[in-house]
Amino acid sequence: MVEAAEVTVERSDRGAVVRIDGKLFAECLTLSGHQPAVWPIIGPTGQPMTRSYPAGPLLPGEMDDHPHHHSLWFTHGDVNRFDFWTDRQMLEGDGIIHREFVTTETAGSTARIVTRNDWIGRGKKFCEDERTLIFGAEGDGEDVRWIDFSVTVTASEGDITFGETKEGSFAVRANAPLTVDAKKGARLVNSRGDADGRSWGKFAEWIDDYGPVDGQVVGIAILSHPDNFRHPTRWHIRTYGLLAANPFGEGEFPRDDASFGKQGPLTVTKGDSLTLRYRVLFHRGDPTDADIAAAYREFAGEVGSASR
């Protein structure tokens, strides 16, 4: 029997660092560009799983496109008509601004980080969120590592509307070898069998981006919890490496599904909140080897609070 890895967290100058058996797994950055992010993220083979740029230096083989794609992050491109996805509308002091750590704690096989953040646009506060990130590993962490991400956005200042745009919302930017466009063997597939570019904008329970990295096949799978608003979600997926769950982009996604037109923008009234929950698996092998379908069933069976 493989001994379970020890997962620890400690505060750092930039945020909080998570380690598995003493080795770096991930770091929560309180500010990366105009928002919090998680970077770097080291996979089960010891290789980085997400793009370094722009949270870190531009590495050989990486593209410097989309400088607002920060490794692993949550935001949206239209909140009361303000763009929190890019920095086009940002003034000094705007963005999703880290307010405080609620907790950073270690529980043996998992580490838990809870933060509170303020959404500032045009110099005023629109809303706030509380994020819970739980970091863990299966066994010794050499086959599967994972991050559970839960975010509750509260309309603290007044009503907020999440507008229809493809630019959002819970996202990961994969490293260079895991991009289909690199033509090094990487593939994208979702829970409904849509592959590569055909997965863009489609409804699915999960998405997996996998391929060879330094001679070993690894993957990044994002699972959307069934308690989430508008489950199953649509996915803003790009073959250059963007993986994003977006329940708000109906008007810009393909019109080839019977439910098209039945969604639209979402308004959260003052004092109310919206909670979304995801699990990200960093795994060895392809989706069949890693049995992502079974991992999703396990995740879906967990009691959660991901609802409005």
N, C-alpha and C positions, 0 to 999 in steps of 0.2 A: 504494500500500500504506500502510495506516494504521500510524504508528509506535506501538510498544508503550508503554503508560504505565509510569512509574516508580512503584513501590509501596514506601513506606518506613514504618518503625516507630521510635518513640522512646518512652522511658519518660516518664510524667507523674506528677503528684502523686496521681492517682486510679488509675493503672495503666499503660496503654500506648496511645498514639495511632497510628493507621494513616492515612496520607495517600496519595492518588493524584495524582501530578504536583503535589505541594505542597498539595493541597486535602483537607480532612477527608473521610475515608471512614467510619471507625469508631473507637470507643475501647473497650478492654477495661477494665472497672471491676473492681478487686479486691474491692469490696464494694458491693452495691446491695441495700438491705434486709438480708436474711440470707444473701446468696449472691453469687458473682461474676456478672457479666452483661456483655453488649456493648451499649452505648448511648453516643451516637447511632449510627445507620447511615444514611448518605446514599446514595441511589440514583443511577442513571445520568443522571437529569434534574436532579440537584442538590437534590431534595426528600427530606426524611426518610421512611424506609420503615417504621419501627416507632413504636409509641406512645411519647410522651415520659414520661408519668406511669407509674409513680412514680419511675423512675430520674432523671427530670428534672421540670420544672414541668408542671402541668396546663395544656395549651394549649387555645385556643378550639376547640370542636367535639369534644374528647376526653371520654370517659366516665371516671369515677374508680372504676369497678367493679374487682373482683379486684386489690387492691393488691399481690398477690404475683406478678403478671405483669410481669416486668422485661425488656422488649424482646427479647432473645435470651439463653436460659439453659438449664441442664441440672440437673435434680433429680428427686426422686420423692416421692410422697405416702405411701408406706408402706415404710420400711426398718427391719426388726425392730420393726414397729408404731410407728415414730416418723415423724411427718409433716414431711418436709423441703420439701414443696411450698408449704404455707401457713406462717404463723407462729403458729398456734393453740397449739402445744405448746412454743413456744420460750421458753427462759429467757435471761437475759443471757449472752452468750457462745456461745449455740447457733447452729447454722446450718452452711453449707458455708463454711469459713473458709480464705481464701487463706493459704498458708504461704510460697510463694516463686515467683519467676520462675526457671525453668530456663534459658530463653533468650529473647531478643528479637533477631531478626536479619532483615536485609534481603538479598534475593537478586535485585535488579534488578526483575523483573516480579512478585515475590511478597514478602510479609512473613510471618514465622513467629513465633508466640508459644507458648511452652510453660510451663504453670504446674502447681504441685502444691497440692492443697487437702485439708483434713481435714473429715470429716463429724462434727459434734459435736451430740449430743442428750442432754438431761438432764445436761449437764455432763460427759459422757464421750464419747470418740472411738469411733465405730462402724466407720469405714473411711476410706479415702483415695482420691483420684483424681489422675490426671495428664491434663491437657487439652492438645491441640495444635490451635491455630487457625492456618490459613493463609489469607491474604487475597490476592486477585488480581483481575484484570480482563481481559476480552477486548479486544484492541486498545487504544484510547485510554480505555476505561472508560465510554464514553458510550452503550453499548448493553447491556452485561452486566458486572456486578461479582459477585464470589462470595466466600463464606467456607466453607472446609472445616473441619469440627469433628469431632475424634476424642477420645473420652474412654475411659480405662481406669480402672475402679473396682476396687480391690484390697481384699479382706477381710483387712486387716492386723491386726485385733485379735481376730477370731473369725469364726465363720460369720455371714453376713448374708443375709437373705431379702428380696427385692423382692416385696412383696405385691400382690395383685390390687386395683388401684384405677385409675380413669380419670385420676386426678390426676398426670400426668407425661407425658413425661419430658424429651425434647429439644424445646424450644418457642420459638416466635416470637409476639409480640403485634403485629399489624399496626397501622399508623396509622389514624386515623379514616376517611379516604376509602376505604380498602381493606376496609371492613367491609360485608358484604352488608346488614346491618341498617340502615346509613345510607341505603340506597336511592338511591345516587348512581351506580349502574352497576357496582359491584364484583360479582365472581362467584368462587366456589370450584369447582374441578374436580380430580378425582384421575385417576390413570393408567388407571383402569378405567371412567371415564365417569360416576362418581357426582358429582352437582353440589350445591352449597350444603349445606343441612342434611342431605341424604341421604348425604353423605360421612362423617358422624360415625360413628366406631367401625368403619369398614370397613377391609378389607385393601387396601393399594395400595403401589405402588413409589414414588410421588411424589404431592405435592399442590401446587396452584398457586392463589394468591389474587391476582387481578388486577383492574384497573379504572382509571378516569381519576383522576389526581392533578394538580391545577393544569393541566387541559386536555390532559394527555398520558397515554396508557395505559401503565401499568407493572405489574409483578407481583413477587411473592415466591414462589419455588418451593423446596420442601424435598425433597431426594432422599435416600432411605435406601439405603445400600450393600447389595448382595445377600449379602455376607459377614456381615451383622448377624445376631445371635441372633433367631430367630423371624421370618425374612424370608419373605414381605413383612410389614411391620409393620402394626399397626392405628393409627388416627389419631384423637386427641382433638381434633376440629375443631369450632369454634363460629362461627356467623355474625356474632358481635360482634367477631371478630378474632383468636381464638386458633387457632394452628396447632401441633399437638404430635404427634410420633411417640412411640407408647407400646406397647412389646411386652409390658407386664405387666398390662394392664387387662382381660384376657379376661372376667372375671366380671361386669363392668359394661357391656360392649359388646353390640351387637345379636346375637341368637341366630339369625341368618339365614344362617349360613355352615356348611358341612359340617364344618369343623375346630373348631367351637365345642366347648369342653370338653376339648380335647386339650392345652391349655397349662397354665394355672395359675401359681402363684407360682414364683419362681426362687430357689434357695438357692445362694450362692457360698461354698464352704468356705474356712476360714482358709488364707491364703496364696495362694489362687487369685484369678483376676480375670476381669472381663467387659469387653470392648471394643466400643464402638458408634461408627459412623462415618456422618456426614451431610455433604451439600453444600447450601448455601443460595445460590440464584441471585437476584440483584436485577436485573430485566431490563426492557427496553422491550417493549411490545406484549403481546398475549395469548399463551396457551401455544402456539398454532399459529405465530404470528409469530416467537416466540422459539425454536421447535422444542425444547420441553422434552423430548419423547420422545427425540430424538437426543442431547440433553445427558445424559439418563439413561443411554442405552446407552454413551456415552463414559465416564461415571463408573463404571458397572457393570463395564466392562472393565479398570479400573485394578486393579492388584494391591494388596491392602490387608491389614490385620491385624485387621479387625473381626470377631473371633470370641471364643468363650470358650475 
